[in-house]
């Protein structure tokens, strides 16, 4: 079971994966409405969201230390 990470933009834990098309799933933050990439399955959309979450965290730390 893959656990949904919090939103990389607003930090909200209120995120959900839902079917958006007959062959597509997407994770969305219910607070700021950020969306992740569309995946062919729920598991793929959650994996893509979590990967994006890790990238956003690394990018924000790089910016903070560069200042």
C-alpha positions in Angstrom: 0.0 0.0 0.0 1.4 3.4 -1.0 0.8 6.3 1.4 -0.1 9.7 0.0 2.3 12.4 1.0 1.2 15.8 2.1 0.9 18.6 -0.5 4.3 19.8 -1.6 3.0 23.3 -2.1 0.8 24.1 0.9 1.7 21.2 3.3 -1.9 20.1 3.6 -2.5 16.4 4.4 -6.0 16.6 2.8 -5.1 15.0 -0.5 -7.1 12.4 -2.5 -6.6 10.2 -5.5 -9.6 10.0 -7.8 -10.5 8.7 -11.2 -10.5 11.6 -13.8 -10.9 9.6 -17.0 -11.7 6.1 -18.0 -8.0 5.4 -18.1 -6.6 7.9 -15.7 -6.2 8.7 -12.0 -4.9 11.9 -10.4 -4.0 13.1 -6.9 -5.3 16.5 -5.9 -4.9 18.7 -2.8 -8.3 19.6 -1.5 -7.0 22.8 0.1 -4.9 24.5 -2.6 -6.1 22.3 -5.6 -2.6 21.4 -6.7 -2.7 18.3 -8.9 -0.2 15.6 -9.7 0.4 13.8 -13.0 -2.3 11.6 -14.4 -1.5 7.9 -14.0 -3.1 4.9 -15.7 -3.9 3.4 -12.3 -4.5 4.8 -8.8 -1.1 3.3 -7.7 0.8 5.0 -10.5 -0.8 8.4 -9.8 0.0 8.1 -6.1 3.6 7.1 -6.9 4.0 10.1 -9.2 2.5 12.4 -6.5 5.0 11.1 -3.9 7.9 11.4 -6.3 6.9 15.0 -7.0 6.6 15.7 -3.3 10.2 14.6 -2.7 11.4 16.8 -5.6 9.6 19.9 -4.3 11.1 19.3 -0.9 14.7 19.1 -2.3 14.2 22.2 -4.5 12.8 24.3 -1.6 15.8 23.3 0.6 18.2 24.2 -2.1 16.7 27.7 -2.5 16.7 28.2 1.3 20.4 27.4 1.6 21.4 29.4 -1.5 20.2 32.7 0.1 
